[in-house]
Amino acid sequence: MIDTKEFYDYLLKKDLSFFVGVPDSLLKNLCACITDNCSKKNNIIAANEGNAIGISSGYYLSTGKPGVVYMQNSGIGNAVNPLLSLASDEVYKIPMLLLIGYRGEPGIKDEPQHKKQGEVTLALLEAMDIKYLVLDTNYKEQIDECYNYMKEYEQPVALVIRKNTFTDYKLSISNSPYELTREEALKTLIDLIGNDFIVSTTGKTSREIFEIREARGEGHGNDFLTVGSMGHTASIAFGMSLNTKKNIYCIDGDGSFIMHTGGFGIIANNADSNFKYILINNGAHESVGGQPTVGFDINVGKILEGFGFKNIYEAKTKEEIKSSFLNLKNEKLACLIIYTKQGSRSDLGRPTITPIENKKMLMMALKGEEK
Ligand SMILES: Cc1ncc(C[n+]2csc(CCOP(=O)(O)OP(=O)(O)O)c2C)c(N)n1
């Protein structure tokens, strides 16, 4: 294992002191160490991984120094375009150190959404002509090698980081002004949603919905538990809502909302009255370690309104969820923003049905509900 703080300190020693990225569960300890030790100005938690490449490129243009971009390998997809059409040697030649969490590494057990990504991670880097090293305990030499490569070739270079590489580092999570937990909010919502359909976001939201249904002995056919494709939950729900009479409730997270916010303009201007948007805002990427988002700093309601949503409700308690729900249900282009604190059960499991089983159950349940 690598001592997290020593790794971080060594990056600083090489003058690699500007960090930007999207947190990852596998890089949880490193992200926590960066969040704890870096000034806000030198650690930007980006909306998505492509944004992170852009920000790091801008940093280089004004300082001549490479930035450090952290991401889960799922985020490579978001980063491909700016890596190839901005940073590459055929375009502007912009060096940066990519720290990539290696979920789904072949031979290591992982969740279905990480399998394919893990299989192709190294091949993707090779196809993009990005030099990479798989991080090892001789990390100082590896960082030196990356540093020298960036100096000589002015190119992005990657350190691919396996599961359990870093020692524990606990993030000091600031106190939340809210009392409700995400799981309490979900239980309340599931009671109210009844026989309608749910499309839930990646991370613990979908895991909690699965376990609530299990505990109640209900099936999973009314839920699409989006395990991957972070930031696309609302688009999936919107696409689904176009051809069904049923109400489709998208239950999203703030990190996911922020990742691909542009999609909401398209949704608001095309959705029918059966598309319902619920955002659980805990101001954090809670599922991967609790690193802050700008969820509490931006006015989500005004943003949704600006895109064309009409009736924005807010709730901080179960009672407020209940009292606004009828309006959400009955009004076209209505949204509900629920403010919660961070935290989840320590024994929270994962869906025991496969994504394909979930898909089949859902499609079966939707059959006969066409508009
Ligand atoms: C493209 C991509 N980047 C990063 C991740 C890792 N990831 C999984 S869940 C999550 C946090 C989601 O945050 P939010 O939507 O606010 O929900 P919360 O976990 O707070 O409930 C992240 C960053 C991912 N799955 N996909």
The ligand as an SDF file (V2000), in Angstrom:
LIG
                    3D

 26 27  0  0  0  0  0  0  0  0999 V2000
  -18.6450    9.4070  -15.1980 C   0  0  0  0  0  0  0  0  0  0  0  0
  -18.5310    9.0060  -13.7630 C   0  0  0  0  0  0  0  0  0  0  0  0
  -17.7260    9.7050  -12.9480 N   0  0  0  0  0  0  0  0  0  0  0  0
  -17.6190    9.3600  -11.6460 C   0  0  0  0  0  0  0  0  0  0  0  0
  -18.3160    8.2970  -11.1410 C   0  0  0  0  0  0  0  0  0  0  0  0
  -18.1800    7.8670   -9.6850 C   0  0  0  0  0  0  0  0  0  0  0  0
  -19.3660    8.1680   -8.9080 N   0  0  0  0  0  0  0  0  0  0  0  0
  -20.3430    7.2490   -8.6450 C   0  0  0  0  0  0  0  0  0  0  0  0
  -21.5620    7.8270   -7.6900 S   0  0  0  0  0  0  0  0  0  0  0  0
  -20.8370    9.3440   -7.5810 C   0  0  0  0  0  0  0  0  0  0  0  0
  -21.3960   10.4390   -6.7190 C   0  0  0  0  0  0  0  0  0  0  0  0
  -22.7850   10.8110   -7.0750 C   0  0  0  0  0  0  0  0  0  0  0  0
  -23.1170   11.9590   -6.3500 O   0  0  0  0  0  0  0  0  0  0  0  0
  -24.6090   12.4350   -6.2240 P   0  0  0  0  0  0  0  0  0  0  0  0
  -25.2780   12.3650   -7.5400 O   0  0  0  0  0  0  0  0  0  0  0  0
  -24.6040   13.7530   -5.5490 O   0  0  0  0  0  0  0  0  0  0  0  0
  -25.2840   11.3420   -5.2980 O   0  0  0  0  0  0  0  0  0  0  0  0
  -24.9230   10.9270   -3.7780 P   0  0  0  0  0  0  0  0  0  0  0  0
  -23.8360    9.9240   -3.8870 O   0  0  0  0  0  0  0  0  0  0  0  0
  -24.5390   12.1580   -3.0360 O   0  0  0  0  0  0  0  0  0  0  0  0
  -26.1980   10.3450   -3.2780 O   0  0  0  0  0  0  0  0  0  0  0  0
  -19.6380    9.3920   -8.3070 C   0  0  0  0  0  0  0  0  0  0  0  0
  -18.7540   10.5640   -8.4390 C   0  0  0  0  0  0  0  0  0  0  0  0
  -19.1470    7.5910  -12.0390 C   0  0  0  0  0  0  0  0  0  0  0  0
  -19.8910    6.5540  -11.6460 N   0  0  0  0  0  0  0  0  0  0  0  0
  -19.2340    7.9590  -13.3210 N   0  0  0  0  0  0  0  0  0  0  0  0
  1  2  1  0
  2  3  1  0
  2 26  2  0
  3  4  2  0
  4  5  1  0
  5  6  1  0
  5 24  2  0
  6  7  1  0
  7  8  2  0
  7 22  1  0
  8  9  1  0
  9 10  1  0
 10 11  1  0
 10 22  2  0
 11 12  1  0
 12 13  1  0
 13 14  1  0
 14 15  2  0
 14 16  1  0
 14 17  1  0
 17 18  1  0
 18 19  2  0
 18 20  1  0
 18 21  1  0
 22 23  1  0
 24 25  1  0
 24 26  1  0
M  CHG  1   7   1
M  END
$$$$
